[in-house]
Structures are given as C-alpha cells and as structure tokens.
Amino acid sequence: MKIRGVKEVMIDMAQNQVTIKGIVEP
C-alpha cells in the first residue's frame, strides 16, 4: 500500500482502515 497524501488516506480510509494505521506506524 502506498500513501501519497492525506487526500488518498481519506479515500483508502473508507476502503481499508489499515492505510491510516500505516501512516501512524509505518
């Protein structure tokens, strides 16, 4: 999973909450 910015995080957040955790603890 690649994170580009907070905008993408919001999109992934709806699909996968794992993306958010990746930012907090990569």
C-alpha positions as CSV (number, residue, x, y, z in Angstrom):
1,M,0.0,0.0,0.0
2,K,1.5,3.4,-1.0
3,I,0.4,6.6,0.7
4,R,0.8,9.8,-1.3
5,G,-1.0,12.3,0.9
6,V,-3.8,12.9,3.3
7,K,-6.3,13.1,0.5
8,E,-5.6,9.5,-0.6
9,V,-5.7,8.4,3.1
10,M,-9.3,9.6,3.3
11,I,-10.2,7.6,0.2
12,D,-8.4,4.4,1.5
13,M,-9.9,5.0,4.9
14,A,-13.4,4.2,3.5
15,Q,-12.0,1.1,1.8
16,N,-9.3,0.0,4.3
17,Q,-8.6,1.4,7.7
18,V,-5.2,-0.2,7.5
19,T,-3.9,2.7,5.4
20,I,-4.5,5.1,8.3
21,K,-2.5,2.9,10.7
22,G,0.3,2.7,8.1
23,I,0.8,6.5,8.4
24,V,0.7,6.4,12.2
25,E,3.0,3.4,12.4
26,P,4.7,2.6,9.1
